[in-house]
């Protein structure tokens, strides 16, 4: 049995969970609450970042690598990484969402955890500018598309779902981003991601900037 060390409110955990739920892959969910679970995680991966997947003797960390591993070792009906040129597009878009949506979103969130006199106003402004640039690019890219890649629902959408879910909370999409807003709604309606969102709902009070009363 696969074992996933994860927390439901973590964006990168939601990325991996969406892939697992998309194919109905059975796994043991090791909820990262309490010292015992945290000690297990640290023994597996000293960086103590999650999710981490344990598959027999193999340990896989980083959500993108976990999804790659699942397709190689535990394939399901939905191929989240296609073949050929489509695979290049999917992996490229996966990096776009992680690096240019997820990362600046987290910069804004983590800044709220700092004492008021240690806040990084310049860093937050840079993060918001990066999100503006990413939103504008995605608005053009998503024109006429249902999912991020031309190949259909993929690793890229697993990355996009939590990225845009939380990014819109801290740096809202406006009327100029109709394609991105529509895409975000399609992601929220996808049963695999909808399940991850529901599992995280009890933790919304812990969202540092304050979770909006929607979604």
C-alpha positions as a Markdown table, in Angstrom:
| # | Residue | x | y | z |
|---|---|---|---|---|
| 1 | Unk | 0.0 | 0.0 | 0.0 |
| 2 | Unk | 1.2 | 3.4 | -0.9 |
| 3 | Unk | 1.6 | 5.9 | 2.0 |
| 4 | Unk | 1.3 | 9.6 | 1.5 |
| 5 | Unk | 2.6 | 12.0 | 4.2 |
| 6 | Unk | 0.5 | 15.1 | 3.6 |
| 7 | Unk | -1.7 | 17.8 | 5.1 |
| 8 | Unk | -5.0 | 18.6 | 3.4 |
| 9 | Unk | -4.6 | 22.4 | 3.6 |
| 10 | Unk | -1.2 | 22.3 | 1.9 |
| 11 | Unk | -1.3 | 23.4 | -1.8 |
| 12 | Unk | 1.4 | 21.0 | -2.9 |
| 13 | Unk | -0.3 | 18.2 | -1.1 |
| 14 | Unk | -3.6 | 19.0 | -2.9 |
| 15 | Unk | -1.6 | 18.8 | -6.1 |
| 16 | Unk | -0.6 | 15.2 | -5.4 |
| 17 | Unk | -4.0 | 14.3 | -3.9 |
| 18 | Unk | -5.7 | 15.5 | -7.0 |
| 19 | Unk | -3.6 | 13.0 | -9.0 |
| 20 | Unk | -4.4 | 10.2 | -6.6 |
| 21 | Unk | -8.1 | 10.9 | -6.6 |
| 22 | Unk | -8.2 | 11.4 | -10.3 |
| 23 | Unk | -7.4 | 7.7 | -10.8 |
| 24 | Unk | -8.9 | 6.3 | -7.6 |
| 25 | Unk | -5.4 | 5.1 | -6.6 |
| 26 | Unk | -5.6 | 3.5 | -3.1 |
| 27 | Unk | -3.2 | 4.8 | -0.5 |
| 28 | Unk | -2.7 | 5.2 | 3.2 |
| 29 | Unk | -3.1 | 8.9 | 4.2 |
| 30 | Unk | -0.6 | 9.8 | 6.9 |
| 31 | Unk | -2.0 | 13.1 | 8.2 |
| 32 | Unk | 0.9 | 15.4 | 9.3 |
| 33 | Unk | -0.5 | 16.4 | 12.6 |
| 34 | Unk | 1.3 | 15.7 | 15.9 |
| 35 | Unk | 4.9 | 15.0 | 16.8 |
| 36 | Unk | 5.0 | 11.3 | 15.8 |
| 37 | Unk | 3.9 | 12.0 | 12.2 |
| 38 | Unk | 6.4 | 14.9 | 11.9 |
| 39 | Unk | 9.2 | 12.7 | 13.2 |
| 40 | Unk | 8.3 | 10.0 | 10.6 |
| 41 | Unk | 8.4 | 12.7 | 7.9 |
| 42 | Unk | 11.8 | 14.1 | 9.0 |
| 43 | Unk | 13.3 | 10.6 | 9.0 |
| 44 | Unk | 12.2 | 10.1 | 5.4 |
| 45 | Unk | 13.1 | 13.6 | 4.2 |
| 46 | Unk | 15.2 | 15.9 | 6.5 |
| 47 | Unk | 13.9 | 19.0 | 4.7 |
| 48 | Unk | 10.5 | 18.2 | 6.3 |
| 49 | Unk | 8.6 | 19.4 | 3.3 |
| 50 | Unk | 5.6 | 17.6 | 2.1 |
| 51 | Unk | 4.0 | 15.7 | 0.4 |
| 52 | Unk | 6.2 | 12.6 | 0.6 |
| 53 | Unk | 5.2 | 9.3 | -0.9 |
| 54 | Unk | 6.4 | 5.9 | 0.3 |
| 55 | Unk | 6.1 | 3.0 | -2.1 |
| 56 | Unk | 7.6 | -0.1 | -0.6 |
| 57 | Unk | 11.3 | 0.7 | -0.3 |
| 58 | Unk | 11.1 | 3.8 | -2.4 |
| 59 | Unk | 10.6 | 7.3 | -1.1 |
| 60 | Unk | 9.5 | 10.0 | -3.5 |
| 61 | Unk | 9.2 | 13.7 | -2.6 |
| 62 | Unk | 8.1 | 16.8 | -4.6 |
| 63 | Unk | 4.6 | 16.7 | -5.9 |
| 64 | Unk | 5.5 | 16.6 | -9.6 |
| 65 | Unk | 7.8 | 13.7 | -9.0 |
| 66 | Unk | 5.2 | 11.9 | -7.1 |
| 67 | Unk | 2.7 | 12.2 | -10.0 |
| 68 | Unk | 5.4 | 11.0 | -12.4 |
| 69 | Unk | 6.0 | 8.0 | -10.1 |
| 70 | Unk | 2.3 | 7.2 | -9.9 |
| 71 | Unk | 2.0 | 7.1 | -13.7 |
| 72 | Unk | 5.0 | 4.8 | -14.0 |
| 73 | Unk | 4.3 | 2.4 | -11.1 |
| 74 | Unk | 0.6 | 2.8 | -10.5 |
| 75 | Unk | -1.0 | 3.9 | -13.8 |
| 76 | Unk | -4.7 | 4.5 | -13.9 |
| 77 | Unk | -7.3 | 5.3 | -16.6 |
| 78 | Unk | -6.3 | 9.0 | -16.8 |
| 79 | Unk | -2.8 | 9.6 | -18.2 |
| 80 | Unk | -1.7 | 12.7 | -16.5 |
| 81 | Unk | 1.5 | 12.9 | -18.5 |
| 82 | Unk | 1.0 | 12.2 | -22.2 |
| 83 | Unk | 3.6 | 11.1 | -24.7 |
| 84 | Unk | 5.8 | 13.1 | -27.1 |
| 85 | Unk | 5.5 | 16.8 | -27.6 |
| 86 | Unk | 2.4 | 17.0 | -25.4 |
| 87 | Unk | 4.5 | 15.7 | -22.5 |
| 88 | Unk | 6.9 | 18.7 | -23.0 |
| 89 | Unk | 3.9 | 21.1 | -22.9 |
| 90 | Unk | 2.5 | 19.5 | -19.8 |
| 91 | Unk | 5.8 | 19.6 | -17.9 |
| 92 | Unk | 6.4 | 23.2 | -19.0 |
| 93 | Unk | 3.0 | 24.3 | -17.8 |
| 94 | Unk | 3.5 | 22.4 | -14.5 |
| 95 | Unk | 6.6 | 24.6 | -13.9 |
| 96 | Unk | 4.7 | 27.7 | -14.9 |
| 97 | Unk | 2.0 | 27.1 | -12.2 |
| 98 | Unk | 4.5 | 26.1 | -9.5 |
| 99 | Unk | 7.1 | 28.8 | -10.2 |
| 100 | Unk | 5.0 | 31.8 | -11.3 |
| 101 | Unk | 1.6 | 31.3 | -9.5 |
| 102 | Unk | 2.3 | 29.0 | -6.5 |
| 103 | Unk | 5.6 | 30.6 | -5.5 |
| 104 | Unk | 4.4 | 34.3 | -5.5 |
| 105 | Unk | 1.1 | 33.3 | -3.9 |
| 106 | Unk | 3.1 | 31.6 | -1.0 |
| 107 | Unk | 5.3 | 34.7 | -0.7 |
| 108 | Unk | 2.3 | 36.8 | 0.1 |
| 109 | Unk | 0.9 | 34.2 | 2.5 |
| 110 | Unk | 4.1 | 33.6 | 4.4 |
| 111 | Unk | 4.6 | 37.4 | 4.8 |
| 112 | Unk | 1.5 | 37.5 | 6.9 |
| 113 | Unk | 3.2 | 35.1 | 9.3 |
| 114 | Unk | 6.0 | 37.6 | 10.1 |
| 115 | Unk | 5.9 | 40.1 | 12.9 |
| 116 | Unk | 4.6 | 43.4 | 11.6 |
| 117 | Unk | 8.0 | 45.1 | 11.9 |
| 118 | Unk | 9.6 | 42.3 | 9.8 |
| 119 | Unk | 7.2 | 42.4 | 6.8 |
| 120 | Unk | 8.7 | 42.5 | 3.4 |
| 121 | Unk | 6.6 | 45.1 | 1.5 |
| 122 | Unk | 9.0 | 45.1 | -1.5 |
| 123 | Unk | 9.0 | 41.3 | -1.8 |
| 124 | Unk | 5.2 | 41.2 | -1.6 |
| 125 | Unk | 4.9 | 43.9 | -4.3 |
| 126 | Unk | 7.2 | 41.8 | -6.5 |
| 127 | Unk | 5.1 | 38.7 | -5.9 |
| 128 | Unk | 1.9 | 40.6 | -6.8 |
| 129 | Unk | 3.6 | 41.9 | -10.0 |
| 130 | Unk | 4.6 | 38.3 | -10.9 |
| 131 | Unk | 1.0 | 37.1 | -10.4 |
| 132 | Unk | -0.2 | 39.9 | -12.6 |
| 133 | Unk | 2.2 | 38.8 | -15.4 |
| 134 | Unk | 1.2 | 35.2 | -14.9 |
| 135 | Unk | -2.5 | 35.9 | -15.0 |
| 136 | Unk | -2.1 | 37.9 | -18.2 |
| 137 | Unk | -0.1 | 35.1 | -19.9 |
| 138 | Unk | -2.6 | 32.5 | -18.8 |
| 139 | Unk | -5.5 | 34.6 | -20.0 |
| 140 | Unk | -4.0 | 34.4 | -23.5 |
| 141 | Unk | -2.9 | 30.7 | -23.2 |
| 142 | Unk | -6.3 | 29.5 | -22.0 |
| 143 | Unk | -8.3 | 31.1 | -24.8 |
| 144 | Unk | -10.3 | 28.3 | -26.4 |
| 145 | Unk | -9.0 | 25.6 | -24.0 |
| 146 | Unk | -10.8 | 23.5 | -21.5 |
| 147 | Unk | -7.7 | 22.5 | -19.7 |
| 148 | Unk | -4.2 | 23.9 | -19.5 |
| 149 | Unk | -2.7 | 21.4 | -22.1 |
| 150 | Unk | -4.1 | 20.5 | -25.5 |
| 151 | Unk | -3.8 | 16.9 | -24.4 |
| 152 | Unk | -6.6 | 17.1 | -21.8 |
| 153 | Unk | -6.6 | 17.0 | -18.0 |
| 154 | Unk | -3.0 | 16.5 | -16.9 |
| 155 | Unk | -0.2 | 17.1 | -14.4 |
| 156 | Unk | -0.4 | 20.7 | -15.4 |
| 157 | Unk | -4.0 | 20.9 | -14.1 |
| 158 | Unk | -3.1 | 19.2 | -10.9 |
| 159 | Unk | -0.5 | 22.0 | -10.4 |
| 160 | Unk | -2.9 | 24.7 | -11.6 |
| 161 | Unk | -5.8 | 23.8 | -9.3 |
| 162 | Unk | -4.3 | 24.6 | -5.9 |
| 163 | Unk | -2.2 | 27.4 | -7.3 |
| 164 | Unk | -5.1 | 29.4 | -8.7 |
| 165 | Unk | -7.4 | 28.4 | -5.9 |
| 166 | Unk | -5.2 | 30.1 | -3.3 |
| 167 | Unk | -3.8 | 32.8 | -5.6 |
| 168 | Unk | -7.2 | 34.2 | -6.2 |
| 169 | Unk | -7.7 | 34.5 | -2.4 |
| 170 | Unk | -4.7 | 36.7 | -2.0 |
| 171 | Unk | -4.5 | 38.4 | -5.3 |
| 172 | Unk | -8.0 | 38.2 | -6.9 |
| 173 | Unk | -8.6 | 37.6 | -10.6 |
| 174 | Unk | -10.5 | 40.5 | -12.1 |
| 175 | Unk | -12.8 | 40.9 | -15.1 |
| 176 | Unk | -9.8 | 41.1 | -17.4 |
| 177 | Unk | -9.1 | 37.5 | -16.6 |
| 178 | Unk | -12.3 | 35.8 | -17.7 |
| 179 | Unk | -10.5 | 32.8 | -19.3 |
| 180 | Unk | -8.5 | 32.2 | -16.1 |
| 181 | Unk | -11.6 | 32.6 | -13.9 |
| 182 | Unk | -13.5 | 30.2 | -16.0 |
| 183 | Unk | -10.7 | 27.7 | -15.9 |
| 184 | Unk | -10.4 | 28.0 | -12.1 |
| 185 | Unk | -14.1 | 27.2 | -11.8 |
| 186 | Unk | -13.7 | 24.1 | -14.0 |
| 187 | Unk | -10.9 | 23.0 | -11.8 |
| 188 | Unk | -13.1 | 23.5 | -8.7 |
| 189 | Unk | -15.8 | 21.4 | -10.3 |
| 190 | Unk | -13.4 | 18.5 | -11.2 |
| 191 | Unk | -14.3 | 15.8 | -8.7 |
| 192 | Unk | -10.7 | 14.9 | -7.8 |
| 193 | Unk | -9.8 | 18.5 | -6.9 |
| 194 | Unk | -13.2 | 19.2 | -5.3 |
| 195 | Unk | -12.6 | 16.3 | -2.9 |
| 196 | Unk | -9.2 | 17.8 | -1.9 |
| 197 | Unk | -10.9 | 21.2 | -1.4 |
| 198 | Unk | -13.6 | 19.7 | 0.8 |
| 199 | Unk | -11.0 | 17.8 | 2.9 |
| 200 | Unk | -9.2 | 21.1 | 3.5 |
| 201 | Unk | -12.3 | 23.1 | 4.4 |
| 202 | Unk | -12.1 | 22.6 | 8.2 |
| 203 | Unk | -8.6 | 24.3 | 8.2 |
| 204 | Unk | -9.6 | 27.5 | 6.5 |
| 205 | Unk | -9.5 | 29.5 | 9.7 |
| 206 | Unk | -5.8 | 29.0 | 9.8 |
| 207 | Unk | -5.2 | 30.7 | 6.4 |
| 208 | Unk | -2.8 | 33.6 | 7.5 |
| 209 | Unk | -4.3 | 36.4 | 5.4 |
| 210 | Unk | -7.8 | 35.2 | 6.2 |
| 211 | Unk | -9.8 | 32.9 | 3.9 |
| 212 | Unk | -12.6 | 34.6 | 1.9 |
| 213 | Unk | -16.2 | 33.5 | 2.4 |
| 214 | Unk | -16.4 | 31.7 | -1.0 |
| 215 | Unk | -15.3 | 28.6 | -2.9 |
